[in-house]
Amino acid sequence: HLTTDPVIPLVQPRNRQPSEEALPLTQRRPPHHPSPPATSLPPRVHPRIGWTEAPPPYHHPSPVKDYLKDGFWVRGSVILGVLRFVSRRFSDRSVKDLIQSAPPELRQIFDQGIEENEWYAKECFTWLSERIDAVHGRDDLRLVVEVGRAVAENAFETIRHFLPRLPQVEFLISKLPEIIGELFQGLSLLIHRVGRGHARIELDEAGTSSLTIAVVMLGFIERTLGRFGANEVEVNLLSARALDDPTPSLR
């Protein structure tokens, strides 16, 4: 059970390094053929984050542009999914407080509005995940796992697009690299071993490796497998480059 304390300041723990070196976070690529809005909306609509009670419908994305093949980029739908999680779990006021506490270069991006089908620099996502963990959790990465689960819930329609109605767990695991490619550019999942009830997955992350991203993947994979019928799912982080391990991997 996680307790919440909205006044805890963001303090970088001694045993965790920043996710990235300082980068020009105002880098933001122009949207490419954004998807049309859904024809109907759930009852609650937040002015910045859109749907707050249901995942958005799946829209087939436009082809990935060449400039996105360098670096690490996060689809806007992922960031919006995290903000919707904060709104549901805590309050709309918590969303506003998070955005107001952002560094100026990120605050500008949030204030302009996050577009579902646009790509944003990795720092927008990692800062948001770490800030949620620090303000509403204990700064111990437990809430970052919850962020990963929220990303999976928000991407439910995207994930279902890749799968038959009742997929076998092993087939679902084999599709994880394609699913991740819909949501992140610069992050690859390499499936090394898949057996009945177990698998070993390696993360290949562009740029400086982030412990936050690895922990997000724990929650994302766990919730994705559970959402499609897997029982008693347990996903463990075996190693991470952010902890000076040679190869980041999950099991």
N, C-alpha and C positions, 0 to 999 in steps of 0.2 A: 504493500500500500504506500503510495507516494503522498507526502504532505506538500502543501503549497504555501509559499510566502512571497507575495508579489513585490516586497520591498528589498529582497536580497540583491545586492549589487553584483554586477558581472565581474568576477575575479578569475583570472586564469589560474587553474590549479597548478601546483608546483610540478606534478608528475605528468603534465600534458603540455605539449608544445602547441603554438598557434597552428591553425590548419594551413596557412599560407603565408608567404612573405608579403609585405605590402605591395599591392598591385594597383594600377589605375582602375578602380572598380567602376568607374563611369563607363567603361567599355560595355556597350550594349548594342547588339546587332539589330538592324531594322527588321521588322516582322516580314516574313515571306508568305504571302498568300494566306492570311489568317482564316481560320474556319468560321463559317457563319454561326451566329448564336443559335442556341436551342430554341425550339418553337414555344416551349413552356418552361416556367421556372417553379421551383419549390416555393413554399410560402415565404421563407425568410431570405432576403437578398441584402447582402452587405454592400455598401457603396464602393469599397475597395476590393473585396474578395469574392463577390458574386455569391454563388450557392453556399449555404451554410448547413443544410440538412440532408443533402443527397449528392453523390458524386456526379460530375458533369457527364453528358453522353459522349460516346467515342466519336471523334472526327478523324478520318484518315489524314495523317500529316502530309505536308508537302515534302518533296525530296530534300534530303539534307544538302545544304550548300557546301561548297568546297571550303569556305572559311571556317566552318564549324568542325572541320576535321583536325584542326590544331587546337590544343588546349582543352579545357574542361568547361562544358556548358550544361546548364540545367533548364529544362523546359518550364515555361511559366506555370503550367498546370501543376507541377510539383510544388513550387513555392506557394501557389494559391491553396493547394491541399494542406500545407502546413499551417497557413493562416486560418483556414477553416477549422482545423483541429483546435487551435488556440481559442477560437471563438466558441466552439462547442464545449470544450473541456473547462475553460475558465470564463471568459466573457468577451463581448465586443470591446469593452474598455481595455482589456488586456491586449487586444490587437492594436489599438490606437497607441497604447503605452510602448509596445515593442517598436512600432514604426517611429515614434518620436524619439526613442533612445538610439536609433541607428546612427552610425557615423554619417557625416554630411553627404558623402558620395553615394552611400546606399539610400539614405533618406530621400534623396532626389529621385531615385529610381522608384521607390515605393510610392512616393507622392504622385508620380506620373501615372501610376496604375500598372499592375502586372497583367500582361496579356497571356491568355491560355497557351497560345501556339507560338509565342516568341521565345527566343533563347537568351538566357542571362548568365553572367559570369558566375562561376562556382561560389565565389565569396558571398553572394546574396543568400545562397542556401545554407552554407556552413555557418555564417554569422548568425542567421536566424535560428538554426537548430541549437547552437551553443548558447545563445542568449536565452532561449526558452528553458533550457536545462538549468542555467544559472539563476534565473528569476523565479521560475515556478517549480524547480526541483531542488536537488542538493548539489548540483554541479558535479555529479558523479556518472553522467552519461546514461542514467536510467531513462530519463525523459527523451533522450536522443533515440533510444530504441522505440519509444512510443511514437516519435516523429516518423520513423521508418514504417511503422504499422499504419500510420495515418496516410502516408504517401501511397501505400498499397491499396488502402480502402478507396482513396480518391481516384486511383487509376484502375478501378475494378473493370470498367467498361473497356478500357484499353487492353487489359490483360485478357479479358474474355474473348476479345477479337481474335486472339492467336490460338485459341483452344477449342477442342470439341466440347460438347455439352458436359460430359463426365470424363475428364481426362485422367489417365493414370498418373500417379505422382511422378514416376520416372519420366514420362513424356513432358509433364509440366516443367520439371527441372531442366530438361534439354531445351526448352523454349525460353528459359530465363534470360539468356544473352540477347535474344531479339526483343524481349519485353523491356529490358533495361535500355536498349538502344533507342526505344521510343521516348524515353524520359530523360536520359543523360547522354551527352556526347563527350567522349574522353574517358569514359568508364566502361570497361569490358569485363564480363564474367567468363572465365575459362573453366569448363566442366571437365575435370580430370577423371573422376571415377563416379559412376552411378550404379548402384546396386539396389536390391530390393530393400527399401527402407533406409537407405543411406546414400550420401554423395559427398564428394570433396570439390569445392569450388574455389578458384583463385581469382582475386581481384587484380585487374590491371588498370591503374589509374594514371592518367596523363598529368605531368607536372609533379609538384610536391605532394607526397601521399598524406592523407588526412585520416586520423583515427576516427574523426566524426563520420566521415563517409563510410568507413568500415562498419561502424556501429549502426548507422542508419540501415545498411544492407542486412544486418541481423534481423531487425524488426520487419523490414520489407519482405524478405524471403519467408520468414516465419508466418506472417499474416497471409501472404499470397498462397502458400501451400495449404494453410488451414482453411482459407476461404474456399478452396476448391476440393475439399474433402479429405485432406491428410489428417490423421489422428495423432495426438500426442507429439506434436512437432517440437523439436528442439534444435536450434541453430547456434553453433558455438564459433567464436573467433579463435582460430588456432594460432595465427600469427599476423603481424601487421608491420609494414615498413615504417610507419610512424613511431613504432616502438623498437626500431632498429632490427627488426627481423628481416631476413633476406627476401621472403616471399609472403605476401598477404594471402591468407586462405581461410575459408569457412568450412564447417562440416555440419 
